[in-house]
Structures are given as C-alpha cells and as structure tokens.
C-alpha cells in the first residue's frame, strides 16, 4: 500500500461467484475457466498444481495410499463449494484425468480450515500446492500419490468490464498483482477469489 498511497483498496473474499457489475466492484479475481467471456482478463498467477497430503501421525496409523483407489479406505477431508458440490479429487490414470469419489468425517467451505486440521492427523487432504507447501517444507505434511497428480490447472486471472479499463487505480492494481502474485502464485484463490471493490476515486467521479 505504501507504493500507491493515493489508492484506497477494499477487498472482499467470498467463495460465491459474485456478479461484480451488479455488486459495483471494479474487478474480481477468479480461476481462468470461471471468467465470463465478456470480461477483460489478465493472468496474475502461474498455473495451479494440487497435492495430496497427510500428516506423519496419520500415516503412522493408516497404510500409505499407493494409488488413487486406495483413498476409498481413508478419511478424506473435503472442501464444499457454495453450490453444495465438493471439490473433485482428480488424478491422472491411464492417460486420462479421472475423478475419484472419496468420503470422510470432516467437511469445510474454507480450504485453510482443512489445511490447519491436517497436521493433527485428521485425514488425507487434496488441496492447492501453495496452501500445503509451508507445512510440507517443515515436515508437518507428507505428499502422497505424486505420480498420479494431474497436470496443473489454469491459474488466477484478474477480470473487469471494458468500461473500467481506463481507471488509473485499476492499472496500478494489475501491475502490482503481476509483479507480486505471478512470481509466487499466492493463495489468492482460495477457490474463492478476492475482489477489489469500487472506491470513489477521481476517475470514477468524472462524468
């Protein structure tokens, strides 16, 4: 914020697919395939890779899965979207990306909650690599089924309606995100996205 002292930024993190025009936002951030075609979009992260992880404690009490089908015998921690659907657990099997149905005793609508529960031995988690990377680095979480992980998905894109593209504050946000997020693919998506909400800037008040 010190780099742009004249810009006021309001962020709304919401897992629902909000209509940014109706809700009067300047821009939003979503996974590439969720951006409407009538929007201008700018990539702000690299492609996203998922990982399957569990804690050493959990693996000491349960056999380590060696293929995706083994997950049927494990307690899988699941992420539920606002639509009611679960985040699909997809794997590369036989040259195809296949969804594996899993079950488990813990469900949450926020990936961070599941990540925090996993080191305590709650179960097996399928999550964006960026969320789990710090705990993998410290040994709190162990990667599983690495040979079965599917190719990376599209990363996050900032998107906005064409009439907003002349805003100097929006251009500053785009430049900032390209410099800071794309370099390290931060957890800006929570599957979910953050939105920069409209502020009464000089550009907006000009007829």
C-alpha positions in Angstrom: 0.0 0.0 0.0 2.9 2.3 0.6 3.8 2.1 -3.1 0.3 3.6 -4.0 -0.6 5.9 -1.1 -3.3 7.6 -3.2 -5.3 4.4 -3.8 -7.9 3.1 -1.4 -8.3 -0.7 -1.7 -11.2 -2.7 -0.3 -11.0 -6.5 -0.6 -14.0 -8.9 -0.3 -13.1 -12.6 -0.1 -16.2 -14.7 -0.9 -16.4 -18.3 -2.3 -19.6 -17.4 -4.2 -19.4 -16.4 -7.8 -20.4 -12.8 -7.3 -21.6 -10.6 -10.3 -19.0 -7.8 -10.0 -21.1 -5.4 -12.2 -24.3 -5.8 -10.1 -22.3 -5.6 -6.9 -20.4 -2.5 -8.0 -16.9 -3.9 -7.9 -14.2 -2.6 -10.2 -12.6 -6.0 -10.7 -12.5 -9.6 -9.4 -10.1 -12.5 -9.3 -11.1 -16.0 -10.4 -9.7 -19.1 -11.9 -9.4 -18.7 -15.6 -12.2 -21.1 -16.7 -14.7 -19.2 -14.4 -14.2 -15.8 -16.0 -17.1 -14.7 -18.2 -16.2 -14.2 -21.9 -17.5 -10.6 -22.0 -14.9 -9.6 -19.4 -11.3 -8.4 -20.0 -9.0 -10.8 -18.1 -5.3 -10.5 -17.1 -3.3 -13.5 -15.8 -1.9 -12.8 -12.3 -0.6 -16.2 -11.3 1.0 -19.2 -12.9 -0.9 -22.4 -13.4 -2.0 -24.1 -10.2 -1.0 -27.6 -9.1 -2.7 -29.7 -6.5 -1.2 -32.1 -3.9 -2.5 -34.9 -1.7 -1.1 -34.7 1.8 -1.4 -36.3 5.2 0.5 -35.9 8.5 3.2 -38.3 9.7 0.9 -39.1 12.6 -1.9 -40.1 10.3 0.4 -42.2 8.2 1.7 -44.0 11.2 -1.8 -45.1 12.0 -3.0 -45.9 8.5 -1.4 -47.6 5.4 0.1 -45.1 3.0 -2.0 -45.0 -0.2 -0.1 -46.1 -3.3 -2.8 -45.5 -5.9 -5.8 -43.2 -6.0 -8.3 -46.0 -5.5 -6.7 -46.6 -2.1 -8.3 -43.4 -0.9 -11.6 -45.3 -0.5 -10.1 -46.7 2.7 -9.0 -43.4 4.1 -10.6 -40.5 5.9 -10.6 -37.7 3.3 -11.0 -34.1 4.2 -13.4 -32.4 1.7 -13.9 -28.9 0.6 -17.5 -27.9 -0.2 -18.3 -25.0 -2.6 -21.2 -22.6 -2.1 -23.2 -24.5 -4.7 -23.2 -27.6 -2.4 -20.8 -29.5 -4.6 -17.5 -30.9 -3.4 -14.1 -30.1 -4.8 -13.4 -33.1 -7.1 -10.4 -35.3 -6.3 -8.9 -35.7 -9.8 -6.0 -37.9 -10.8 -4.1 -38.9 -13.9 -5.0 -42.5 -14.5 -4.3 -44.4 -17.7 -3.6 -41.3 -19.7 -6.9 -39.6 -18.6 -7.9 -37.3 -15.7 -10.3 -39.3 -13.6 -12.4 -38.2 -10.6 -12.2 -40.4 -7.5 -15.2 -40.4 -5.1 -14.0 -40.1 -1.5 -15.6 -40.0 1.9 -14.5 -38.5 5.2 -15.6 -37.2 8.6 -14.6 -33.5 8.1 -16.1 -31.1 5.5 -15.4 -27.3 5.4 -16.2 -24.5 3.0 -12.8 -22.9 3.5 -9.6 -24.6 2.4 -7.5 -23.0 5.1 -9.5 -24.7 7.8 -8.8 -28.1 6.3 -5.1 -27.3 5.9 -4.9 -26.4 9.6 -6.7 -29.7 10.6 -4.4 -32.0 8.6 -1.2 -31.8 10.6 -3.1 -33.0 13.7 -3.8 -36.3 11.9 -7.4 -35.6 10.8 -7.0 -37.3 7.5 -5.9 -37.0 3.9 -6.3 -33.7 2.1 -6.4 -32.7 -1.6 -5.6 -29.1 -1.9 -3.7 -26.5 -3.9 0.0 -27.0 -3.5 0.5 -23.4 -2.4 -1.6 -24.0 0.7 0.3 -27.0 1.8 3.8 -26.0 0.7 4.9 -24.4 4.0 3.9 -27.5 6.1 5.4 -29.9 3.6 8.7 -27.9 3.9 8.7 -28.3 7.7 7.7 -32.0 7.6 4.3 -31.4 9.1 2.7 -32.8 6.0 3.8 -35.6 3.7 3.0 -35.5 -0.1 1.2 -38.6 -1.4 0.3 -40.1 -4.8 2.7 -37.7 -6.5 2.9 -39.9 -9.7 -0.9 -39.6 -10.0 -1.3 -35.8 -9.7 -3.0 -34.4 -12.9 -1.5 -31.6 -15.0 -1.7 -28.1 -13.5 -5.0 -26.1 -14.0 -5.3 -22.6 -15.2 -4.2 -20.0 -12.6 -6.0 -16.9 -11.4 -7.0 -14.0 -13.6 -8.0 -10.5 -12.6 -11.1 -9.6 -14.7 -13.1 -6.5 -15.2 -15.7 -4.9 -17.6 -14.2 -3.0 -20.5 -15.6 0.3 -19.3 -13.3 0.1 -16.2 -10.0 -0.3 -18.1 -9.2 3.4 -18.1 -9.0 3.6 -14.3 -5.5 4.5 -13.2 -6.1 2.8 -9.9 -7.1 -0.5 -11.6 -4.0 -0.3 -13.8 -1.9 0.1 -10.7 -3.5 -3.0 -9.2 -2.9 -5.0 -12.3 0.8 -4.1 -12.3 1.1 -4.9 -8.6 -0.5 -8.3 -8.9 1.5 -9.2 -12.0 4.7 -8.4 -10.1 3.9 -9.9 -6.8 1.4 -12.8 -7.3 2.7 -14.3 -10.5 6.1 -14.6 -9.1 5.0 -16.9 -6.3 1.3 -17.9 -7.0 0.0 -16.9 -3.6 -3.2 -18.3 -2.1 -5.3 -15.5 -3.6 -8.0 -18.1 -4.8 -9.0 -19.8 -2.1 -11.2 -21.4 -4.7 -12.7 -18.4 -4.0 -11.4 -15.1 -5.0 -10.8 -11.7 -3.7 -12.4 -8.6 -5.2 -11.2 -5.1 -5.3 -14.3 -3.0 -4.6 -15.1 0.3 -6.2 -13.8 3.3 -4.4 -14.8 6.9 -5.1 -11.6 7.8 -7.0 -11.2 10.9 -9.1 -11.6 8.8 -12.3 -14.9 7.4 -11.1 -16.3 10.8 -10.3 -15.5 12.2 -13.7 -18.6 12.2 -15.9 
